[in-house]
Amino acid sequence: MTQRIAALFVVGGGFVVQGLLTITGIISARLLGVEGRGELALVVALSAMAAQLTLGGSLPNALTARLAARGLTTRGGVGHLVRPWTVLAVAVALPFGVLFAVLHGEVGDPGVWWLGAAVVALALLNMGYRLVLAGLLGEGAPMPRIALATLLPQTLVTFVMAGMFVVVDRTTPLVLSAVMIGAFSVGMVVSLGLLAARPADADERLDGPDLWRLTRATYVGSIGPIDGLALDRTLVGAIMGTVALGLYSAAAALASLPGMMGTGIAAVLLPRIAAAQADPARERALVRRWVAGATAVLGA
């Protein structure tokens, strides 16, 4: 019964998030025009790529697996690693802000560099958010908490953009980037509050080098080189310009539902597989059951 409820949250959450993304895509196209929509799409694509290639790619999966396998809380397990991870995240996010300016082509325009700064900020929030969600999954947080953490940022973005659509006729990509940064910052604060309290036992820590070994071992499969990096949007923006990217991104929003649902199912399944590895028969049965269920859902 618990697994059915989890699957219901995942599938329903996938539909909700995709619906919100579709709404924001339409509203942003109306508020920005085709070229502005393309600039915003490039900001989002590069920030997502920055997170996926670095701390937001395979590290969250490794974190979920290790927390679930050992029955640890996120605060107790990785609290000692937050500072070095933060420094590393800033170092790897900065080049993507520069890359935005280069791909945009107008490096002498200060507005382009402000959008590059938005790429860096969104990349950092993306990395942190994925790690917090991984922590919630790994420590076995109730599904309503995970659903709240997953849906809150995009819900805030949608409502703010809908309000702007009523009040103003036009805005800029930088303003909408600031809206997204604010929404994800609020979501990040709320999600951190949903994590379980740090236990009294000070020895409850995950080993940093062990986490990195698992991260490296699962890197290629976790980042999804074809569909996980949004390479298509980056290439369209770089080769054909932001106008073509604006049209392309609006169409792509409608086609991403199956992938989003599959990713959600995988996120829920990972901690269960990690916890069941001590019992191979139970693990095989769990995999068979979820593969069949996921095939039915995605096929439909």
C-alpha positions, 0 to 999 in steps of 0.5 A: 500500500505504501508503494502504491501511495508513493507511485500515486504521488510521483505520477500525480506530481509529474502531471502537476509539474508538467502542467505548471511548466506548460502554463509558465511557458505560455505566459513567458512567451506572451510576456517576453515575445519570441526572442525574450522567451529564447533568452530565458530558455537559454538561461534555464537550459544552461543552469540545468546543464551546470547542475546536471554535470556537477553536484546535481547529477550523480551526487544526489543519487549517491546521497539517497542510496547511502542514507537509505542503506544506513538509515541515516538522516541528511543533517547528521549524515552530510552536515559536515560536507555542506561547506566544501560542497558549497565552495565547489558548487560556486566554482563549477557554476561560474563558467556557465555564466560566462558561457551564456554571454559567449553563446548569446553573442553580445558580450558588450551588453551589461544586460547579457552579463546580468543574465549570466549571473542569473544562470549561476544563481539558478545553477547553485539553487538547482544543485542545492535543491536536488541534494535536499530532495535526495536527502528527503528521499534517502532518510525516508521522509513522508511522501507529502513532504517530498511532494511539497518540496517538489511542487512548491518552487514551480507553483510559486513561479506559476502564480507570480507569472500569472499575476504579472500577466494580468498586471503588465503587458511586457517584461524582460528575461532578467525580471522573470529570471529574478522571479525564478531565483526568488521562488526557488530560494523560498522553496529551498528554505522550506525544503530544508525545514522539512529535513529530519532533525540532526540526531544526538549521536555525533558519529552519524556521518557519511564518508565523503570519499565513499560518496564521491566514489559512488558518484563517479561510478554512477556518473554517466547513467545519472546525468543522462548524456542525451536527454538529461543535459538539455543539449538540444536547447543549448545547440538550438540557441547557439546555432539558430539564435534565441528566436528559434530557441523560443519557439523550440522550447515552447514545443518541447515543454509539451513533449517532456511529460514521459521523461519527467514521470520516469525520473520521478519514479526512479527517484522514489525507487532508488532508496527502496532498492538501496535498502533491499540490497541485503535481501537479493530475492526481495530486491529482484521482486521489487525491481520486477514489480516497479519495472512492470508498473513503470512500463504500464504508466509510461506506455499509457 
